[in-house]
C-alpha cells in the first residue's frame, strides 16, 4: 500500500482533500517550482529562447519514461488545461452527421462541451453512459465497460 503522501502538500491540520478531479492541492515542490518561475520572470531580458523549451522537453521525457516508451517524448503534447486539450482532440477527429459520440455521464464540463459543440455543428449525437449501480469493484468495472462498448 502507498504510504501517506500528506507531508508533500501544504494542507491545514486535519484536512483530508479528496476532490482532486476538480482542483488538486499543490505539492510543496510545485509551489517551489512556481516561485522559481516567477523569480526568473523578474528580469525578462535574462530569459532566452531555450528557456521556453527546456522544461517542456524535460516534462515530455519524464512522461515517456513514466509510460515506458522513450520514443513517446516527441509525441507528448503539453497544454495549459484539460479544456484546451479536449477542444484540440475534438477538432482533430472526423465526426459526421449521424455519428454517436460516447461520453461518461456526469463528467466535468470541459470533458463534455467540445463534444456537444461538435455534435451540434455536424448533426451528431452525444450519448452519456451512466455508471452501474452499487456493486463490487470487479463487477462494477465489468458492467461499466460493457455499457460503454
Backbone as ProteinMPNN parsed JSONL, in Angstrom:
{"seq_chain_A": "XXXXXXXXXXXXXXXXXXXXXXXXXXXXXXXXXXXXXXXXXXXXXXXXXXXXXXXXXXXXXXXXXXXXXXXXXXXXXXXXXXXXXXXXXXXXXXXXXXXXXXXXXXXXXXXXXXXXXXXXXXXXXXXXXXXXXXXXXXXXXXXXXXXXX", "coords_chain_A": {"N_chain_A": [[0.842, -1.173, 0.0], [0.461, 2.241, -0.705], [2.199, 4.627, 1.158], [1.126, 7.35, 3.326], [0.938, 10.458, 1.694], [0.626, 12.983, 2.535], [2.407, 14.807, 3.729], [3.712, 15.915, 1.612], [2.222, 17.98, 0.73], [0.769, 21.252, 1.348], [-1.453, 21.488, 3.553], [-4.154, 22.295, 5.785], [-3.982, 21.219, 9.208], [-5.605, 18.207, 9.934], [-7.147, 18.295, 7.643], [-8.501, 16.561, 4.887], [-8.304, 16.231, 1.736], [-10.142, 15.258, -0.987], [-11.115, 15.724, -3.528], [-9.616, 15.709, -6.033], [-10.104, 15.615, -8.768], [-11.446, 17.888, -9.372], [-9.939, 20.184, -8.433], [-6.733, 19.987, -7.555], [-4.841, 20.033, -4.505], [-1.761, 21.835, -4.286], [1.429, 20.351, -4.673], [4.152, 20.692, -2.408], [6.59, 20.861, -3.728], [5.725, 21.734, -6.228], [4.776, 24.269, -5.612], [7.219, 25.464, -4.936], [8.535, 25.301, -7.413], [6.885, 26.956, -8.948], [7.304, 29.405, -7.654], [10.028, 29.713, -8.213], [9.859, 30.003, -10.995], [8.445, 32.424, -11.179], [10.339, 34.134, -10.014], [12.334, 33.97, -11.942], [11.153, 35.384, -13.986], [11.368, 37.968, -13.212], [13.304, 39.44, -14.484], [12.929, 39.782, -17.628], [14.731, 40.08, -19.714], [16.725, 38.327, -19.24], [15.814, 35.899, -19.969], [16.119, 33.388, -22.249], [15.679, 32.004, -25.59], [15.935, 29.184, -25.458], [15.046, 28.732, -22.875], [12.291, 28.613, -23.031], [11.726, 26.122, -23.981], [13.183, 24.125, -22.68], [12.236, 23.137, -20.106], [9.75, 22.112, -20.882], [10.557, 20.109, -22.639], [11.857, 18.44, -20.843], [9.709, 17.605, -19.243], [8.216, 16.206, -21.17], [9.975, 14.091, -21.667], [10.009, 12.872, -19.138], [7.337, 11.991, -18.977], [7.346, 10.133, -21.05], [9.153, 8.289, -20.002], [7.713, 7.503, -17.748], [5.576, 6.037, -18.839], [6.99, 4.08, -20.03], [8.032, 4.238, -22.658], [10.392, 5.375, -24.49], [10.459, 6.597, -26.978], [8.221, 8.097, -27.089], [8.333, 10.733, -26.214], [8.522, 12.853, -28.134], [5.97, 12.933, -29.007], [4.309, 13.785, -27.056], [1.954, 16.057, -25.967], [1.785, 19.224, -24.508], [-0.474, 21.112, -22.737], [-2.292, 23.995, -21.527], [-4.599, 23.465, -20.026], [-7.24, 21.078, -19.348], [-9.517, 21.704, -20.811], [-8.534, 22.96, -23.143], [-7.126, 20.833, -24.259], [-9.173, 18.934, -24.733], [-10.753, 20.348, -26.561], [-8.938, 20.549, -28.654], [-8.542, 17.848, -29.322], [-11.178, 17.225, -30.125], [-11.424, 18.879, -32.377], [-9.754, 17.609, -34.118], [-10.755, 15.197, -34.818], [-12.649, 13.179, -37.028], [-15.92, 13.58, -37.403], [-19.189, 12.84, -38.339], [-22.516, 13.669, -39.58], [-25.049, 11.919, -37.908], [-23.303, 10.261, -36.535], [-22.417, 8.843, -33.328], [-21.295, 10.178, -30.327], [-19.681, 9.062, -27.612], [-19.761, 9.622, -24.201], [-18.793, 9.684, -20.736], [-21.212, 9.726, -18.156], [-22.014, 12.585, -16.135], [-19.617, 14.04, -16.247], [-16.887, 16.382, -15.816], [-17.46, 19.678, -17.004], [-15.587, 20.525, -19.046], [-14.951, 18.188, -20.277], [-17.11, 17.59, -21.755], [-18.354, 19.746, -23.167], [-16.898, 20.347, -25.655], [-17.648, 18.16, -27.218], [-20.418, 18.338, -27.329], [-20.636, 20.705, -28.76], [-19.419, 19.963, -31.181], [-21.201, 17.944, -31.976], [-23.537, 19.431, -32.374], [-22.671, 21.105, -34.454], [-22.201, 19.325, -36.621], [-24.321, 17.6, -36.732], [-24.345, 15.302, -35.187], [-24.72, 12.948, -32.434], [-24.588, 13.182, -28.92], [-23.969, 10.796, -26.516], [-24.478, 10.021, -23.242], [-23.174, 7.807, -21.002], [-24.385, 6.121, -18.298], [-23.102, 5.17, -15.08], [-22.948, 1.82, -13.638], [-25.043, 0.681, -10.913], [-24.52, 0.341, -7.301], [-22.107, -2.054, -6.763], [-19.779, -4.768, -6.351], [-16.33, -3.886, -6.786], [-15.039, -5.223, -8.936], [-17.213, -6.338, -10.458], [-18.581, -3.98, -10.99], [-16.738, -2.543, -12.571], [-16.608, -4.266, -14.807], [-19.283, -4.215, -15.765], [-19.517, -1.495, -16.28], [-17.666, -1.156, -18.38], [-18.938, -2.799, -20.271], [-21.29, -1.337, -20.715], [-20.229, 0.998, -21.839], [-19.057, 0.007, -24.199]], "CA_chain_A": [[0.0, 0.0, 0.0], [1.18, 3.508, -0.763], [2.131, 5.341, 2.442], [0.535, 8.679, 3.278], [1.695, 11.47, 0.963], [0.14, 14.281, 3.008], [3.521, 15.712, 4.035], [4.159, 16.537, 0.363], [1.297, 19.07, 0.435], [0.521, 22.22, 2.41], [-2.873, 21.464, 3.887], [-4.379, 22.515, 7.216], [-4.023, 20.022, 10.053], [-6.925, 17.59, 9.98], [-7.837, 18.35, 6.342], [-8.347, 15.404, 4.012], [-8.877, 16.721, 0.486], [-10.327, 14.105, -1.863], [-11.696, 16.1, -4.811], [-8.527, 16.05, -6.939], [-10.573, 15.756, -10.142], [-11.873, 19.279, -9.523], [-8.75, 21.019, -8.29], [-5.872, 19.321, -6.589], [-3.921, 20.903, -3.756], [-0.423, 21.831, -4.89], [2.566, 19.769, -3.98], [5.142, 21.684, -1.951], [7.589, 21.009, -4.794], [5.118, 22.545, -7.287], [4.801, 25.646, -5.114], [8.596, 25.942, -5.048], [8.825, 25.476, -8.841], [6.162, 28.148, -9.393], [8.021, 30.566, -7.114], [11.257, 29.84, -9.012], [9.462, 30.538, -12.302], [8.141, 33.845, -11.013], [11.602, 34.852, -9.8], [13.039, 34.038, -13.232], [10.496, 36.385, -14.828], [11.659, 39.326, -12.719], [14.119, 40.111, -15.498], [12.662, 39.096, -18.892], [15.876, 40.137, -20.636], [17.599, 37.192, -18.934], [15.172, 34.671, -20.448], [16.487, 33.11, -23.632], [14.797, 31.138, -26.379], [15.998, 27.817, -24.935], [14.3, 28.659, -21.628], [10.897, 28.303, -23.319], [11.587, 24.739, -24.42], [13.935, 23.196, -21.843], [11.387, 22.475, -19.117], [8.732, 21.324, -21.594], [11.241, 18.904, -23.116], [12.102, 17.575, -19.68], [8.42, 17.014, -18.88], [7.894, 15.194, -22.189], [10.841, 12.932, -21.412], [9.535, 12.21, -17.919], [6.102, 11.278, -19.311], [7.752, 8.966, -21.844], [9.746, 7.33, -19.066], [6.649, 7.016, -16.886], [4.789, 5.018, -19.537], [7.896, 3.049, -20.53], [8.237, 4.34, -24.108], [11.316, 6.501, -24.684], [10.173, 7.259, -28.257], [6.98, 8.845, -26.943], [8.57, 12.124, -25.804], [8.224, 13.799, -29.213], [4.539, 12.897, -29.313], [3.576, 14.26, -25.88], [1.513, 17.445, -26.101], [1.562, 19.941, -23.252], [-1.497, 22.138, -22.902], [-2.482, 24.679, -20.247], [-5.762, 22.996, -19.275], [-7.982, 19.994, -19.989], [-10.451, 22.258, -21.793], [-7.797, 23.141, -24.395], [-6.81, 19.503, -24.797], [-10.391, 18.327, -25.253], [-11.13, 21.089, -27.768], [-7.985, 20.169, -29.7], [-8.896, 16.485, -29.744], [-12.443, 17.277, -30.856], [-11.211, 19.499, -33.683], [-8.917, 16.757, -34.958], [-11.451, 13.946, -35.11], [-13.635, 13.278, -38.112], [-17.252, 13.175, -36.963], [-20.179, 13.198, -39.358], [-23.943, 13.595, -39.25], [-25.491, 10.57, -37.575], [-22.369, 9.581, -35.627], [-22.66, 8.974, -31.893], [-20.111, 10.492, -29.52], [-19.958, 8.46, -26.308], [-19.065, 10.224, -23.066], [-19.221, 9.198, -19.427], [-22.181, 10.618, -17.511], [-21.591, 13.423, -15.007], [-18.234, 14.465, -16.398], [-16.6, 17.794, -15.661], [-17.907, 20.311, -18.25], [-14.583, 20.601, -20.106], [-14.918, 16.894, -20.951], [-18.369, 17.407, -22.476], [-18.701, 20.869, -24.04], [-16.427, 20.248, -27.049], [-18.401, 17.129, -27.942], [-21.74, 18.9, -27.599], [-20.471, 21.682, -29.84], [-19.175, 19.225, -32.408], [-22.44, 17.273, -32.355], [-24.43, 20.461, -32.903], [-22.13, 21.601, -35.732], [-22.227, 18.356, -37.724], [-25.519, 16.77, -36.7], [-24.079, 14.035, -34.498], [-25.434, 12.803, -31.16], [-23.779, 12.878, -27.739], [-24.611, 9.801, -25.663], [-23.842, 9.935, -21.934], [-23.364, 6.476, -20.445], [-24.49, 6.135, -16.833], [-22.397, 4.063, -14.424], [-23.83, 0.86, -12.98], [-25.319, 0.936, -9.506], [-23.535, -0.183, -6.349], [-21.703, -3.45, -6.918], [-18.368, -4.937, -6.03], [-15.471, -3.158, -7.728], [-14.795, -6.025, -10.142], [-18.444, -6.381, -11.253], [-18.891, -2.618, -11.426], [-15.86, -2.235, -13.699], [-17.001, -5.071, -15.964], [-20.541, -3.683, -16.285], [-19.228, -0.15, -16.796], [-17.062, -1.368, -19.694], [-19.961, -3.311, -21.19], [-22.173, -0.217, -21.085], [-19.515, 1.896, -22.755], [-18.923, -0.662, -25.504]], "C_chain_A": [[0.889, 1.239, 0.0], [1.073, 4.218, 0.584], [1.535, 6.736, 2.248], [1.482, 9.664, 2.594], [1.368, 12.878, 1.443], [1.262, 15.278, 3.274], [4.047, 16.422, 2.785], [3.32, 17.765, -0.005], [1.215, 20.027, 1.614], [-0.978, 22.28, 2.624], [-3.03, 21.72, 5.381], [-4.398, 21.181, 7.972], [-5.45, 19.496, 10.092], [-7.676, 17.615, 8.669], [-7.497, 17.1, 5.539], [-9.047, 15.759, 2.706], [-8.951, 15.585, -0.513], [-10.834, 14.46, -3.257], [-10.624, 16.548, -5.799], [-8.949, 16.174, -8.387], [-11.026, 17.187, -10.414], [-10.66, 20.197, -9.511], [-7.91, 20.391, -7.188], [-5.099, 20.344, -5.769], [-2.539, 20.787, -4.385], [0.575, 21.082, -4.015], [3.473, 20.894, -3.506], [6.184, 21.929, -3.044], [7.038, 21.831, -5.955], [5.077, 24.013, -6.879], [6.196, 26.243, -5.281], [8.956, 26.193, -6.511], [8.133, 26.725, -9.382], [6.865, 29.415, -8.899], [9.32, 30.792, -7.886], [10.952, 30.44, -10.374], [9.138, 32.016, -12.236], [9.409, 34.662, -10.809], [12.375, 35.002, -11.114], [12.453, 35.148, -14.108], [10.7, 37.814, -14.333], [12.408, 40.127, -13.779], [13.94, 39.386, -16.83], [13.844, 39.113, -19.863], [16.838, 38.975, -20.399], [17.018, 35.856, -19.408], [15.496, 34.509, -21.922], [15.502, 32.172, -24.309], [14.773, 29.721, -25.813], [15.192, 27.652, -23.641], [12.83, 28.291, -21.85], [10.681, 26.819, -23.597], [12.23, 23.714, -23.487], [13.032, 22.429, -20.877], [10.312, 21.618, -19.78], [9.351, 20.03, -22.12], [11.509, 17.924, -21.996], [10.814, 16.874, -19.259], [8.036, 15.93, -19.885], [8.717, 13.93, -21.977], [10.4, 12.161, -20.176], [8.247, 11.428, -18.174], [6.435, 10.018, -20.094], [8.338, 7.887, -20.943], [8.681, 6.701, -18.169], [5.857, 5.889, -17.548], [5.666, 3.965, -20.198], [8.123, 3.068, -22.025], [9.091, 5.575, -24.393], [11.046, 7.259, -25.981], [8.938, 8.153, -28.189], [7.208, 10.339, -26.723], [8.207, 13.137, -26.884], [6.746, 13.856, -29.567], [3.682, 13.331, -28.131], [3.24, 15.732, -26.09], [1.286, 18.033, -24.719], [0.581, 21.071, -23.527], [-1.78, 22.767, -21.541], [-3.658, 24.176, -19.415], [-6.458, 21.883, -20.046], [-8.924, 20.543, -21.055], [-9.769, 22.485, -23.148], [-7.51, 21.796, -25.054], [-8.048, 18.876, -25.42], [-10.848, 19.03, -26.528], [-10.217, 20.721, -28.934], [-8.289, 18.773, -30.225], [-10.166, 16.515, -30.59], [-12.258, 17.86, -32.254], [-10.409, 18.623, -34.637], [-9.513, 15.38, -35.21], [-12.479, 14.177, -36.206], [-14.964, 12.71, -37.616], [-18.254, 13.697, -37.983], [-21.593, 13.127, -38.796], [-24.309, 12.135, -38.998], [-24.541, 9.792, -36.681], [-22.81, 9.781, -34.185], [-21.326, 9.199, -31.199], [-20.435, 10.027, -28.106], [-19.096, 9.135, -25.246], [-19.569, 9.567, -21.785], [-20.178, 10.209, -18.821], [-21.507, 11.394, -16.383], [-20.122, 13.803, -15.062], [-18.107, 15.959, -16.116], [-16.913, 18.478, -17.002], [-16.864, 20.348, -19.37], [-14.427, 19.277, -20.853], [-16.135, 16.698, -21.846], [-18.629, 18.508, -23.503], [-18.158, 20.744, -25.466], [-17.217, 19.235, -27.872], [-19.805, 17.612, -28.26], [-21.668, 19.875, -28.77], [-20.286, 20.972, -31.164], [-20.459, 18.555, -32.891], [-23.423, 18.261, -32.975], [-23.976, 20.907, -34.293], [-22.323, 20.626, -36.881], [-23.478, 17.484, -37.749], [-25.278, 15.394, -36.112], [-24.864, 14.021, -33.187], [-24.444, 12.499, -30.05], [-24.587, 11.932, -26.859], [-23.826, 9.72, -24.364], [-24.187, 8.587, -21.311], [-23.305, 6.551, -18.92], [-23.704, 4.967, -16.237], [-23.393, 3.067, -13.842], [-24.022, 1.224, -11.514], [-24.28, 0.305, -8.605], [-23.34, -1.692, -6.526], [-20.299, -3.575, -6.366], [-17.528, -4.297, -7.121], [-15.273, -3.925, -9.029], [-16.027, -6.052, -11.051], [-18.793, -5.006, -11.803], [-18.04, -2.239, -12.633], [-16.252, -2.988, -14.955], [-18.281, -4.51, -16.593], [-20.362, -2.294, -16.902], [-18.63, -0.259, -18.195], [-18.094, -1.863, -20.709], [-20.896, -2.197, -21.638], [-21.492, 0.71, -22.081], [-19.391, 1.291, -24.147], [-20.271, -0.798, -26.179]], "O_chain_A": [[1.942, 1.262, 0.637], [-0.03, 4.393, 1.1], [1.457, 7.232, 1.124], [2.678, 9.695, 2.885], [1.786, 13.858, 0.827], [1.08, 16.477, 3.063], [4.754, 17.424, 2.895], [3.659, 18.5, -0.933], [1.548, 19.665, 2.743], [-1.684, 23.033, 1.954], [-2.135, 21.398, 6.161], [-4.788, 20.151, 7.424], [-6.395, 20.265, 10.264], [-8.748, 17.018, 8.571], [-6.352, 16.647, 5.519], [-10.262, 15.6, 2.593], [-7.923, 15.002, -0.856], [-10.971, 13.57, -4.095], [-10.71, 17.647, -6.346], [-8.227, 16.781, -9.178], [-10.992, 17.645, -11.556], [-10.398, 20.904, -10.484], [-8.339, 20.284, -6.039], [-4.741, 21.405, -6.278], [-2.194, 19.75, -4.953], [0.554, 21.176, -2.788], [3.548, 21.942, -4.148], [6.609, 23.064, -3.261], [7.792, 22.554, -6.606], [5.315, 24.897, -7.702], [6.34, 27.386, -5.714], [9.611, 27.188, -6.823], [8.712, 27.467, -10.176], [7.002, 30.384, -9.647], [9.676, 31.933, -8.18], [11.699, 31.289, -10.861], [9.509, 32.78, -13.127], [9.545, 35.753, -11.363], [12.993, 36.036, -11.364], [13.175, 35.777, -14.881], [10.249, 38.763, -14.973], [12.182, 41.324, -13.951], [14.707, 38.476, -17.142], [13.941, 38.251, -20.737], [17.669, 38.671, -21.254], [17.652, 34.811, -19.265], [15.188, 35.376, -22.739], [14.607, 31.62, -23.67], [13.705, 29.119, -25.699], [14.711, 26.558, -23.344], [12.193, 27.721, -20.964], [9.564, 26.319, -23.46], [11.849, 22.543, -23.509], [13.066, 21.199, -20.841], [9.998, 20.528, -19.3], [8.727, 18.971, -22.049], [11.398, 16.712, -22.183], [10.827, 15.682, -18.953], [7.581, 14.855, -19.494], [8.198, 12.82, -22.098], [10.418, 10.93, -20.171], [8.077, 10.327, -17.649], [5.872, 8.955, -19.834], [8.043, 6.704, -21.111], [8.742, 5.51, -17.867], [5.508, 4.904, -16.898], [5.157, 3.056, -20.854], [8.381, 2.021, -22.617], [8.571, 6.683, -24.522], [11.369, 8.443, -26.078], [8.648, 8.886, -29.135], [6.322, 11.135, -27.032], [7.636, 14.182, -26.573], [6.317, 14.719, -30.332], [2.456, 13.253, -28.197], [4.121, 16.55, -26.355], [0.663, 17.404, -23.863], [0.782, 21.881, -24.432], [-1.536, 22.142, -20.509], [-3.71, 24.434, -18.212], [-6.285, 21.759, -21.258], [-9.11, 19.913, -22.095], [-10.37, 22.226, -24.19], [-7.641, 21.651, -26.27], [-7.977, 18.34, -26.526], [-11.285, 18.374, -27.474], [-10.675, 20.596, -30.07], [-8.292, 18.546, -31.435], [-10.22, 15.896, -31.653], [-12.869, 17.384, -33.21], [-10.392, 18.876, -35.841], [-8.847, 14.5, -35.754], [-13.094, 15.24, -36.29], [-15.104, 11.501, -37.435], [-18.176, 14.842, -38.429], [-21.833, 12.606, -37.707], [-23.938, 11.241, -39.759], [-24.926, 8.765, -36.121], [-23.486, 10.757, -33.858], [-20.351, 8.493, -31.457], [-21.359, 10.54, -27.475], [-17.874, 9.212, -25.37], [-20.645, 8.969, -21.764], [-19.977, 11.416, -18.956], [-20.557, 10.919, -15.761], [-19.459, 13.879, -14.027], [-19.088, 16.702, -16.169], [-16.645, 17.89, -18.05], [-17.226, 20.215, -20.539], [-13.841, 19.24, -21.935], [-16.187, 15.739, -22.616], [-19.084, 18.215, -24.609], [-18.897, 21.014, -26.413], [-17.429, 19.424, -29.07], [-20.33, 17.331, -29.338], [-22.525, 19.87, -29.653], [-20.917, 21.328, -32.159], [-20.771, 18.595, -34.081], [-24.065, 17.961, -33.982], [-24.795, 21.067, -35.198], [-22.582, 21.05, -38.007], [-23.674, 16.712, -38.687], [-25.934, 14.426, -36.496], [-25.584, 14.969, -32.875], [-23.56, 11.658, -30.214], [-25.729, 12.217, -26.5], [-22.641, 9.388, -24.375], [-25.36, 8.269, -21.118], [-22.311, 6.984, -18.339], [-23.65, 3.89, -16.831], [-24.544, 3.416, -13.58], [-23.242, 1.992, -10.951], [-23.27, -0.211, -9.083], [-24.283, -2.478, -6.448], [-19.699, -2.581, -5.957], [-17.975, -4.181, -8.261], [-15.334, -3.338, -10.109], [-15.92, -5.823, -12.256], [-19.246, -4.88, -12.941], [-18.549, -1.68, -13.605], [-16.235, -2.424, -16.049], [-18.355, -4.348, -17.811], [-20.98, -1.966, -17.915], [-19.041, 0.467, -19.101], [-18.123, -1.41, -21.853], [-21.254, -2.121, -22.813], [-22.108, 1.154, -23.05], [-19.594, 1.974, -25.151], [-20.356, -1.335, -27.284]]}, "name": "protein", "num_of_chains": 1, "seq": "XXXXXXXXXXXXXXXXXXXXXXXXXXXXXXXXXXXXXXXXXXXXXXXXXXXXXXXXXXXXXXXXXXXXXXXXXXXXXXXXXXXXXXXXXXXXXXXXXXXXXXXXXXXXXXXXXXXXXXXXXXXXXXXXXXXXXXXXXXXXXXXXXXXXX"}
